[in-house]
Amino acid sequence: MKNTAQRVAGFKDSIFGVMSKLAREHQAVNLGQGFPDFDGPEWLKKIAETKIDQGHGQYAPFMGTPSLRMMVSSYYKSYYQLDYNFESDITITVGATEGLFSTITACVDPGDEVIVLEPFYDSYVASIEMAGGKAVPVTMHAPTFSVTESELEAAASPRSKMIIVNNPHNPTGKVWEKTELEMIVRFAIKHDLLVISDEVYEFLLFDGATHYPLAQFPGMMERTFTISSAGKTFGLTGWKTGWVCAPPKLSHAVRLVHQYVTFSVNTPMQEAVADGLGKLLEYIPTFQKTYCEKRDYFYDGLTKLGFEFPKPKGTYFMMVPIRNKTQKTDVEFAMELVEKRKVAVVPPSAFYLKSNEGQAYLRFCFAKKEETLKAALKNLQGL
Ligand SMILES: Cc1ncc(COP(=O)(O)O)c(C=O)c1O
C-alpha cells in the first residue's frame, strides 16, 4: 500500500488530546482543555432550537448567511468603527480554526515565511506547513510576554509573507498594549506583510483592558485578516462558528479556499449566532463578570499555593511559572500533576518552535465551574 502524504508525516497528536486522555485515565480534574465545562447562555440555546424548528435545514450560502454577515459587520462598526461590507468582506467559517486554515492556504506559497509569535495557537504552524510555508518564530518573553522591534526585524527576510498576531493571547492571557501593537504595525507595513489578527478572545477582557483590532491602525485595513469566533464569545465552542473579515480582494482569496474545504457552515447555528450578536451590548458585561470572577478565584488560589505571576488581563488562560516549585520540565511536571495530584494542565512547550522558555510554565484554563476550580486547588494543596 502507498504511504500517506509527507505533508502530515511530521504531525503528532495534539497535546490537548494527549492530556485529556491522561485526565480520563487518572480521573483528574481537567484544566487542560481550553473550553468551558459549562454550557453557553440558555437564551441563545433556545434561539438555536427555534431556528431548527423554523427550518434552516439546507446549505447556507457558501460565504455565510446574510443575517450573520450583516450582524458581524454591524458589531465591528459599533465596537471598533471598522467598516466591513457584509457582501464582500466577511466570510463565515467552521470556527476560527477553519478561518485560519483557509486564510493561510489562500496566502502562503511554498517557501514563503510566516512570522509567528511564540507561544502560539498550535494550528498556525500546522496550517503554514500544510501550505508548504515556513513558520519563523519570535519569542514573547516573560513576565510581560513582550517582543522587541529588533527581534521582529531579525525574523524578517525577503521571503517573509505574513505575520500572525493573537490578541488577547492564548496561552499567556496577555492583552497587547496599544504601543506594542503600533510597533507590530510599523514592522508589518515596513515589510509589506499580510497580517492575520486572531482576535477570538476579543471580549474576554478584565480590569478595564481595551482591545484594539489591528485593522484599526492606519495602513492595516488593506493587509489584515481579522478572525474571530462565536464559540469563544458565547462560551459555545462546540458551535464552531467563526469569521474572517478582510477587504474584498483578500476575502475573495479566502472564499476560494473555503468553498472547497467546507463549502458552507451549519445554517441554524449561523442564524442563532446572528441573533446572539444582536444582543452583545446586554450580554458582554455579564459574560466578562462571570469570567473575571473565575479568574480572581483561581488566581487567588494559585497565589496562596505559592505560584507567583502577574494577573492575566484577558482570555481564560493562565501561564503559570513553575520554577519556584520544581526543576522538572513542563511536560514532566504536567505528568506528575495528572498522575499524583489528579489535575490535568497543558505543558506549553508544545506552543514553541525555538525557545525552551515554555518548559518553565504550565497553562491552566480557568473556564470551569467553581466546583471544578475548587477541586483542582484542593488537589494541588501542599505542592
Ligand atoms: C488563539 C485561538 N485561535 C483560534 C482558536 C479556535 O477557535 P474555534 O474554536 O472557533 O475554531 C482558539 C481555540 O482555542 C484559540 O485559542
The ligand as a MOL file (V3000), in Angstrom:
LIG
                    3D

  0  0  0     0  0            999 V3000
M  V30 BEGIN CTAB
M  V30 COUNTS 16 16 0 0 0
M  V30 BEGIN ATOM
M  V30 1 C -5.9560 31.6940 19.8070 0
M  V30 2 C -7.0160 30.8150 19.2620 0
M  V30 3 N -7.3880 30.9510 17.9850 0
M  V30 4 C -8.3540 30.1760 17.4530 0
M  V30 5 C -8.9820 29.2120 18.1990 0
M  V30 6 C -10.0310 28.3360 17.5500 0
M  V30 7 O -11.2950 28.8230 17.6550 0
M  V30 8 P -12.5360 27.9620 17.1000 0
M  V30 9 O -12.9560 27.0500 18.1890 0
M  V30 10 O -13.5510 28.9910 16.7690 0
M  V30 11 O -12.0640 27.2200 15.9110 0
M  V30 12 C -8.6190 29.0270 19.5390 0
M  V30 13 C -9.2550 27.9520 20.3330 0
M  V30 14 O -8.8060 27.5780 21.3850 0
M  V30 15 C -7.6180 29.8610 20.0880 0
M  V30 16 O -7.2370 29.7230 21.3570 0
M  V30 END ATOM
M  V30 BEGIN BOND
M  V30 1 1 1 2
M  V30 2 1 2 3
M  V30 3 2 2 15
M  V30 4 2 3 4
M  V30 5 1 4 5
M  V30 6 1 5 6
M  V30 7 2 5 12
M  V30 8 1 6 7
M  V30 9 1 7 8
M  V30 10 2 8 9
M  V30 11 1 8 10
M  V30 12 1 8 11
M  V30 13 1 12 13
M  V30 14 1 12 15
M  V30 15 2 13 14
M  V30 16 1 15 16
M  V30 END BOND
M  V30 END CTAB
M  END
